[in-house]
Amino acid sequence: MILVPAIDLIAGEVVRLRQGDFDQQTHYQDSPLEIAQRYAAAGFTHLHLVDLDGAKAGEVKQTQVLQLLARETNLKIDYGGGVRSRAEVDKLFQAGASAVNIGSLAVRAPSLMGEILQEYGSERIYLSMDLRDGRIASQGWTEMEDRSADDLLEHLMDAGLKWLVCTDIAKDGMMSGPNVDMYSRFIKDFPTLHIIASGGVHSEQDIIDLRQAG
């Protein structure tokens, strides 16, 4: 099991949203670099960097922060938020990302997502799937999609998908525990998929529960 701490960004500052609500923000005084360096000093090897501005605007906004963290730490950074084109995927890898999370583009242009998986490789492209009451949310969690999660996963796995970052929006930012049942179901139905559970983790017991779920 790999533990991946996350940093969520708005206007270059570290924030936490409650259940994906941009009107419910907690801001932190420490800079992204200070927090990333503490993660590295604590022994973490990976970092999940979330561009909330980009997710809402539909274009990548935080490449300068990515460049800084990639230059000043040895963390393997996967970046998500606002990735809507192959050109932006290129830009993020050039800025130092080790992997790129793609969400809205994957839902709305799955054939292009398949091409990106083939071009960059399934170890470097993650599907970011955010669920609210079991339905896929996109465009920075502001819109709901009709396509089912299972249908999207089956389609993209045929195109080579191996990694899924899955967030239960109802749990995200609440520090009330993850949706273990949801992850257990995906693990059972898609046993070859590597699943990163996102949202709600706040205790060692949560990590134990997720590890036991697979």
PAKOL-479874 format. One record per residue (C-alpha): x, z, y; residue in one letter. Coordinates in Angstrom, 1 decimal, decimal comma, padded with zeros to 4 digits. Layout:
BEGIN
<atom px="X" pz="Z" py="Y" residuo="A"/>
...
This chain:
BEGIN
<atom px="000,0" pz="000,0" py="000,0" residuo="M"/>
<atom px="001,2" pz="-000,9" py="003,5" residuo="I"/>
<atom px="000,2" pz="001,3" py="006,4" residuo="L"/>
<atom px="-000,3" pz="-000,8" py="009,6" residuo="V"/>
<atom px="-000,7" pz="001,1" py="012,9" residuo="P"/>
<atom px="-002,6" pz="-000,8" py="015,6" residuo="A"/>
<atom px="-002,3" pz="-001,3" py="019,4" residuo="I"/>
<atom px="-005,3" pz="-002,7" py="021,2" residuo="D"/>
<atom px="-004,6" pz="-004,2" py="024,7" residuo="L"/>
<atom px="-006,6" pz="-004,8" py="027,8" residuo="I"/>
<atom px="-004,7" pz="-006,1" py="030,8" residuo="A"/>
<atom px="-001,5" pz="-005,1" py="029,2" residuo="G"/>
<atom px="-002,6" pz="-001,5" py="028,7" residuo="E"/>
<atom px="-003,3" pz="000,4" py="025,5" residuo="V"/>
<atom px="-007,0" pz="001,1" py="024,9" residuo="V"/>
<atom px="-009,5" pz="002,1" py="022,3" residuo="R"/>
<atom px="-013,0" pz="000,7" py="022,2" residuo="L"/>
<atom px="-016,0" pz="002,5" py="020,5" residuo="R"/>
<atom px="-017,7" pz="000,2" py="018,0" residuo="Q"/>
<atom px="-016,3" pz="-002,9" py="019,8" residuo="G"/>
<atom px="-018,1" pz="-002,0" py="023,1" residuo="D"/>
<atom px="-016,1" pz="-003,1" py="026,1" residuo="F"/>
<atom px="-018,1" pz="-000,7" py="028,2" residuo="D"/>
<atom px="-016,8" pz="002,2" py="026,1" residuo="Q"/>
<atom px="-013,0" pz="002,2" py="026,7" residuo="Q"/>
<atom px="-010,4" pz="005,0" py="026,3" residuo="T"/>
<atom px="-007,2" pz="004,2" py="028,1" residuo="H"/>
<atom px="-003,8" pz="005,6" py="027,2" residuo="Y"/>
<atom px="-001,0" pz="006,3" py="029,7" residuo="Q"/>
<atom px="001,9" pz="005,4" py="027,4" residuo="D"/>
<atom px="003,0" pz="001,8" py="027,5" residuo="S"/>
<atom px="002,6" pz="-000,6" py="024,5" residuo="P"/>
<atom px="006,4" pz="-000,5" py="024,0" residuo="L"/>
<atom px="006,6" pz="003,3" py="024,1" residuo="E"/>
<atom px="003,9" pz="003,6" py="021,4" residuo="I"/>
<atom px="005,4" pz="000,8" py="019,3" residuo="A"/>
<atom px="008,8" pz="002,5" py="019,4" residuo="Q"/>
<atom px="007,2" pz="005,8" py="018,3" residuo="R"/>
<atom px="005,6" pz="003,9" py="015,4" residuo="Y"/>
<atom px="009,0" pz="002,4" py="014,4" residuo="A"/>
<atom px="010,8" pz="005,8" py="014,7" residuo="A"/>
<atom px="008,1" pz="007,3" py="012,4" residuo="A"/>
<atom px="009,0" pz="004,9" py="009,7" residuo="G"/>
<atom px="006,3" pz="002,2" py="010,1" residuo="F"/>
<atom px="007,5" pz="-001,4" py="009,4" residuo="T"/>
<atom px="004,4" pz="-003,3" py="010,6" residuo="H"/>
<atom px="002,2" pz="-003,4" py="013,7" residuo="L"/>
<atom px="-001,2" pz="-004,9" py="014,3" residuo="H"/>
<atom px="-001,4" pz="-006,1" py="017,9" residuo="L"/>
<atom px="-004,9" pz="-006,8" py="019,2" residuo="V"/>
<atom px="-005,5" pz="-008,9" py="022,4" residuo="D"/>
<atom px="-009,0" pz="-007,8" py="023,5" residuo="L"/>
<atom px="-008,8" pz="-009,8" py="026,7" residuo="D"/>
<atom px="-008,1" pz="-012,9" py="024,6" residuo="G"/>
<atom px="-010,8" pz="-012,2" py="022,1" residuo="A"/>
<atom px="-013,4" pz="-012,0" py="024,8" residuo="K"/>
<atom px="-012,0" pz="-015,0" py="026,9" residuo="A"/>
<atom px="-011,3" pz="-017,3" py="024,0" residuo="G"/>
<atom px="-007,6" pz="-017,7" py="024,8" residuo="E"/>
<atom px="-004,4" pz="-015,8" py="024,1" residuo="V"/>
<atom px="-003,6" pz="-013,4" py="027,0" residuo="K"/>
<atom px="-000,9" pz="-011,0" py="025,8" residuo="Q"/>
<atom px="002,1" pz="-013,1" py="024,8" residuo="T"/>
<atom px="004,4" pz="-011,2" py="027,2" residuo="Q"/>
<atom px="003,6" pz="-007,9" py="025,5" residuo="V"/>
<atom px="004,2" pz="-009,6" py="022,1" residuo="L"/>
<atom px="007,6" pz="-010,9" py="023,2" residuo="Q"/>
<atom px="008,6" pz="-007,5" py="024,5" residuo="L"/>
<atom px="007,7" pz="-005,7" py="021,3" residuo="L"/>
<atom px="009,3" pz="-008,3" py="019,1" residuo="A"/>
<atom px="012,5" pz="-008,1" py="021,1" residuo="R"/>
<atom px="012,7" pz="-004,4" py="021,5" residuo="E"/>
<atom px="011,6" pz="-003,3" py="018,0" residuo="T"/>
<atom px="012,1" pz="-004,4" py="014,4" residuo="N"/>
<atom px="008,4" pz="-004,1" py="013,6" residuo="L"/>
<atom px="006,7" pz="-007,1" py="011,9" residuo="K"/>
<atom px="003,9" pz="-007,9" py="014,3" residuo="I"/>
<atom px="000,7" pz="-009,6" py="013,3" residuo="D"/>
<atom px="-001,2" pz="-010,7" py="016,4" residuo="Y"/>
<atom px="-005,0" pz="-011,2" py="016,8" residuo="G"/>
<atom px="-007,4" pz="-012,0" py="019,6" residuo="G"/>
<atom px="-008,2" pz="-015,3" py="021,3" residuo="G"/>
<atom px="-006,5" pz="-017,7" py="018,9" residuo="V"/>
<atom px="-008,6" pz="-020,8" py="019,1" residuo="R"/>
<atom px="-006,2" pz="-023,7" py="018,5" residuo="S"/>
<atom px="-003,1" pz="-024,7" py="016,5" residuo="R"/>
<atom px="-001,1" pz="-024,8" py="019,8" residuo="A"/>
<atom px="-001,8" pz="-021,1" py="020,3" residuo="E"/>
<atom px="-000,7" pz="-020,3" py="016,8" residuo="V"/>
<atom px="002,6" pz="-022,1" py="017,6" residuo="D"/>
<atom px="002,9" pz="-020,2" py="020,8" residuo="K"/>
<atom px="002,5" pz="-016,8" py="019,1" residuo="L"/>
<atom px="005,1" pz="-017,6" py="016,4" residuo="F"/>
<atom px="007,5" pz="-018,7" py="019,1" residuo="Q"/>
<atom px="006,8" pz="-015,4" py="020,9" residuo="A"/>
<atom px="007,8" pz="-013,4" py="017,9" residuo="G"/>
<atom px="004,7" pz="-012,8" py="015,7" residuo="A"/>
<atom px="005,3" pz="-012,5" py="012,0" residuo="S"/>
<atom px="001,7" pz="-013,4" py="011,3" residuo="A"/>
<atom px="-001,4" pz="-014,5" py="013,2" residuo="V"/>
<atom px="-004,9" pz="-013,3" py="012,8" residuo="N"/>
<atom px="-007,7" pz="-015,9" py="013,2" residuo="I"/>
<atom px="-011,3" pz="-014,9" py="013,5" residuo="G"/>
<atom px="-013,8" pz="-016,9" py="015,6" residuo="S"/>
<atom px="-012,0" pz="-020,2" py="015,0" residuo="L"/>
<atom px="-012,1" pz="-019,7" py="011,2" residuo="A"/>
<atom px="-015,9" pz="-019,1" py="011,3" residuo="V"/>
<atom px="-016,7" pz="-022,0" py="013,6" residuo="R"/>
<atom px="-014,0" pz="-024,5" py="012,5" residuo="A"/>
<atom px="-013,2" pz="-023,6" py="008,9" residuo="P"/>
<atom px="-011,7" pz="-027,0" py="008,2" residuo="S"/>
<atom px="-009,2" pz="-026,5" py="011,0" residuo="L"/>
<atom px="-008,5" pz="-023,0" py="009,6" residuo="M"/>
<atom px="-007,8" pz="-024,6" py="006,3" residuo="G"/>
<atom px="-005,3" pz="-027,1" py="007,9" residuo="E"/>
<atom px="-003,6" pz="-024,2" py="009,7" residuo="I"/>
<atom px="-003,3" pz="-022,3" py="006,4" residuo="L"/>
<atom px="-001,7" pz="-025,3" py="004,8" residuo="Q"/>
<atom px="000,7" pz="-025,9" py="007,7" residuo="E"/>
<atom px="002,0" pz="-022,4" py="008,3" residuo="Y"/>
<atom px="001,5" pz="-020,8" py="004,9" residuo="G"/>
<atom px="-000,9" pz="-018,2" py="003,5" residuo="S"/>
<atom px="001,6" pz="-015,4" py="004,1" residuo="E"/>
<atom px="001,6" pz="-016,0" py="007,9" residuo="R"/>
<atom px="-002,1" pz="-016,7" py="008,6" residuo="I"/>
<atom px="-004,6" pz="-013,9" py="008,2" residuo="Y"/>
<atom px="-008,4" pz="-014,1" py="008,4" residuo="L"/>
<atom px="-009,7" pz="-011,5" py="010,8" residuo="S"/>
<atom px="-013,3" pz="-010,8" py="009,8" residuo="M"/>
<atom px="-015,3" pz="-008,3" py="011,9" residuo="D"/>
<atom px="-018,6" pz="-007,2" py="010,5" residuo="L"/>
<atom px="-021,6" pz="-005,5" py="012,2" residuo="R"/>
<atom px="-024,3" pz="-004,4" py="009,7" residuo="D"/>
<atom px="-022,8" pz="-006,8" py="007,2" residuo="G"/>
<atom px="-022,9" pz="-009,8" py="009,5" residuo="R"/>
<atom px="-019,9" pz="-011,6" py="011,0" residuo="I"/>
<atom px="-019,3" pz="-011,0" py="014,7" residuo="A"/>
<atom px="-017,2" pz="-013,4" py="016,8" residuo="S"/>
<atom px="-016,1" pz="-014,1" py="020,4" residuo="Q"/>
<atom px="-014,7" pz="-010,6" py="020,9" residuo="G"/>
<atom px="-017,6" pz="-009,0" py="018,9" residuo="W"/>
<atom px="-020,1" pz="-010,4" py="021,5" residuo="T"/>
<atom px="-021,9" pz="-013,0" py="019,2" residuo="E"/>
<atom px="-023,3" pz="-012,8" py="015,7" residuo="M"/>
<atom px="-022,8" pz="-015,6" py="013,2" residuo="E"/>
<atom px="-025,3" pz="-016,9" py="010,6" residuo="D"/>
<atom px="-022,7" pz="-017,7" py="007,9" residuo="R"/>
<atom px="-022,2" pz="-015,0" py="005,3" residuo="S"/>
<atom px="-018,9" pz="-013,2" py="004,8" residuo="A"/>
<atom px="-018,9" pz="-014,2" py="001,1" residuo="D"/>
<atom px="-019,5" pz="-017,9" py="001,8" residuo="D"/>
<atom px="-016,7" pz="-017,9" py="004,4" residuo="L"/>
<atom px="-014,3" pz="-016,1" py="002,1" residuo="L"/>
<atom px="-015,0" pz="-018,5" py="-000,8" residuo="E"/>
<atom px="-014,5" pz="-021,5" py="001,4" residuo="H"/>
<atom px="-011,2" pz="-020,3" py="002,9" residuo="L"/>
<atom px="-009,8" pz="-019,0" py="-000,4" residuo="M"/>
<atom px="-010,2" pz="-022,6" py="-001,7" residuo="D"/>
<atom px="-008,0" pz="-023,6" py="001,3" residuo="A"/>
<atom px="-005,3" pz="-021,1" py="000,4" residuo="G"/>
<atom px="-006,4" pz="-017,9" py="002,2" residuo="L"/>
<atom px="-004,6" pz="-014,8" py="000,8" residuo="K"/>
<atom px="-004,9" pz="-012,1" py="003,5" residuo="W"/>
<atom px="-008,0" pz="-010,6" py="005,1" residuo="L"/>
<atom px="-008,1" pz="-008,1" py="007,9" residuo="V"/>
<atom px="-011,6" pz="-006,7" py="007,7" residuo="C"/>
<atom px="-013,1" pz="-004,4" py="010,3" residuo="T"/>
<atom px="-016,4" pz="-002,6" py="010,1" residuo="D"/>
<atom px="-017,3" pz="-002,5" py="013,8" residuo="I"/>
<atom px="-019,6" pz="000,5" py="013,4" residuo="A"/>
<atom px="-016,6" pz="002,5" py="012,3" residuo="K"/>
<atom px="-014,0" pz="001,1" py="014,7" residuo="D"/>
<atom px="-012,7" pz="003,5" py="017,3" residuo="G"/>
<atom px="-015,0" pz="006,3" py="016,0" residuo="M"/>
<atom px="-012,4" pz="008,1" py="013,9" residuo="M"/>
<atom px="-015,1" pz="009,0" py="011,4" residuo="S"/>
<atom px="-013,6" pz="007,4" py="008,3" residuo="G"/>
<atom px="-013,6" pz="003,8" py="007,0" residuo="P"/>
<atom px="-016,3" pz="002,0" py="005,1" residuo="N"/>
<atom px="-014,7" pz="002,4" py="001,7" residuo="V"/>
<atom px="-017,8" pz="001,1" py="-000,1" residuo="D"/>
<atom px="-017,6" pz="-002,2" py="001,8" residuo="M"/>
<atom px="-013,9" pz="-002,7" py="000,9" residuo="Y"/>
<atom px="-014,5" pz="-001,7" py="-002,7" residuo="S"/>
<atom px="-017,1" pz="-004,5" py="-003,0" residuo="R"/>
<atom px="-014,9" pz="-007,1" py="-001,5" residuo="F"/>
<atom px="-012,0" pz="-006,0" py="-003,8" residuo="I"/>
<atom px="-014,3" pz="-006,4" py="-006,8" residuo="K"/>
<atom px="-015,7" pz="-009,7" py="-005,8" residuo="D"/>
<atom px="-012,4" pz="-011,2" py="-004,5" residuo="F"/>
<atom px="-009,7" pz="-009,6" py="-006,7" residuo="P"/>
<atom px="-006,9" pz="-012,0" py="-005,7" residuo="T"/>
<atom px="-007,4" pz="-011,4" py="-001,9" residuo="L"/>
<atom px="-005,1" pz="-008,9" py="-000,1" residuo="H"/>
<atom px="-007,4" pz="-006,8" py="002,0" residuo="I"/>
<atom px="-006,3" pz="-004,8" py="005,1" residuo="I"/>
<atom px="-009,0" pz="-002,2" py="005,9" residuo="A"/>
<atom px="-009,5" pz="-001,7" py="009,6" residuo="S"/>
<atom px="-011,6" pz="000,7" py="011,5" residuo="G"/>
<atom px="-012,3" pz="004,4" py="011,3" residuo="G"/>
<atom px="-009,2" pz="005,7" py="009,5" residuo="V"/>
<atom px="-008,3" pz="009,1" py="010,9" residuo="H"/>
<atom px="-007,0" pz="011,3" py="008,1" residuo="S"/>
<atom px="-004,7" pz="011,3" py="005,1" residuo="E"/>
<atom px="-007,8" pz="011,5" py="002,9" residuo="Q"/>
<atom px="-009,1" pz="008,3" py="004,3" residuo="D"/>
<atom px="-005,8" pz="006,6" py="003,2" residuo="I"/>
<atom px="-006,0" pz="008,1" py="-000,2" residuo="I"/>
<atom px="-009,6" pz="006,9" py="-000,6" residuo="D"/>
<atom px="-008,7" pz="003,4" py="000,4" residuo="L"/>
<atom px="-005,7" pz="003,3" py="-001,9" residuo="R"/>
<atom px="-007,9" pz="004,5" py="-004,8" residuo="Q"/>
<atom px="-010,4" pz="001,7" py="-003,9" residuo="A"/>
<atom px="-007,5" pz="-000,8" py="-004,3" residuo="G"/>
